Amino acid sequence: MKNKKYKAKKSRGLILKDGSLIYAALPLQISEKKVLASVSQPPFFNQDNFVLYLGDSLKIMEQLSDNCIDMIFADPPYNLSNGGFTVHAGRRVSVNKGDWDKSRGFKDDYDFHYRWLSACRRILKPHGTLWVSGTYHSIYQCGHALQSLGYHILNDIAWFKPNASPNLSGRYFTASHETLIWARKDAKAKHTFNYKDIKNGNWLYDFLKKPGKQMRSVWAIGTPKPEEKKFGKHPTQKPVDLLKRIVVASTNKDDIILDPFAGSSTTGLAAIAHGRKFVGIDTEKDYLELSKKRFNYLILKT
Ligand SMILES: C[S@@+](CC[C@H](N)C(=O)[O-])C[C@H]1O[C@@H](n2cnc3c(N)ncnc32)[C@H](O)[C@@H]1O
C-alpha cells in the first residue's frame, strides 16, 4: 500500500519547476522515528520526512536526545516590532510582525537567544552546524551568545537584497542586508561543506557569483518571489533561493535539518527538495498551516 502511494506521487512528478529533483517521497526512515520518539506530543504534521511541531521550540528541543541533528537553520525573532514603519509596494506600512517579534528589553532578549542557542548546541551532532539569521537588532546578541556557548564561527554571510524597501525618513542608509552566522558545534570536528557544488552550481540569479569561481561571503538574493507567497505569506518569510544554497552547502542527502522558528517552513521546502529530512517547530498554528500548503504544493503540485 505504501509503495503504491509512493509510486503515485512519483508519477505526479518530483521534478521542480527549476528542473531540480525531489527525493522526498521515501517513507519516514526508521532512524527518524527514533530521533522523534522521545517527543511526548504528536507532531502537528508528519509526512515523507517533513515533520512539524506546534509549540515552544525550547520545550520540544529539550525532549530530543543529545547529538541527533545534522544541521540547524534558525531565523529567530528579530525583536524589531516596536511601532516603526517601512515601505511595502510603495505604501507606508507598520513593521509590526506580531507579538512574537516584540522586544522584551535587552537582557530578556539576550537570555532568550542564549537559551535556544544552548538547546540547539546540545542536540547538534559534534560535526553539526548551525545557521542563524538576523539584522543588527538581534544578530550581535546571537553572535555573543553562541560564542559564549562554545560554538566555533565558520563564516558570517552578508545576504544583500537588491530589491530592499527604500528608507522613508531619508536620515539613514537604506537597510538592504541581513547577516547569517554559520557556526560549528565543536571547534575541532570536521563539518560538511560541499565546496564543488557551491563553486560550480547554477547560481545565475546572483550577479555577485561568477560561474566556476569560488562563492564569496556576500550573496545577492532578492526577497521572496510572488509565487512563494501564493498560499499566503509569513511576515518575515525567507526566499527559497537563500535556503536552498544553505542546504546544498552544509548538508548531505538524508541529513536531518531542524528549524526551531520554522514560520512558513522555507527551510523545510529546501530540505525536502534536496533529499534531506526536516523537523520544524513554531508556536503559531497559522504559520504551520501555511507550511503544510507549501509542502503539499511542492510534493503534489496541489
Ligand atoms: C523570523 S520568523 C521565521 C520565518 C521563516 N524563516 C520563514 O521563512 O517563514 C520567526 C518565527 O518564530 C516563531 N517563534 C517565535 N518564538 C518561538 C518559540 N519560542 N518557539 C517556536 N517558534 C517561535 C514565530 O511564530 C515566527 O513564525
The ligand as a Gaussian input file, in Angstrom:
#p B3LYP/6-31G(d) Opt

LIG

0 1
 C       11.552000      35.224000      11.705000
 S       10.193000      34.130000      11.736000
 C       10.721000      32.742000      10.753000
 C       10.303000      32.826000       9.313000
 C       10.738000      31.626000       8.489000
 N       12.178000      31.575000       8.335000
 C       10.077000      31.603000       7.123000
 O       10.775000      31.592000       6.074000
 O        8.844000      31.595000       7.056000
 C       10.257000      33.541000      13.383000
 C        9.198000      32.552000      13.771000
 O        9.455000      32.111000      15.090000
 C        8.233000      31.786000      15.713000
 N        8.514000      31.744000      17.162000
 C        8.748000      32.779000      17.997000
 N        9.056000      32.332000      19.228000
 C        9.028000      30.976000      19.161000
 C        9.283000      29.927000      20.102000
 N        9.614000      30.186000      21.365000
 N        9.172000      28.649000      19.691000
 C        8.822000      28.354000      18.406000
 N        8.580000      29.306000      17.481000
 C        8.672000      30.599000      17.858000
 C        7.269000      32.852000      15.221000
 O        5.933000      32.413000      15.279000
 C        7.759000      33.074000      13.776000
 O        6.992000      32.335000      12.853000

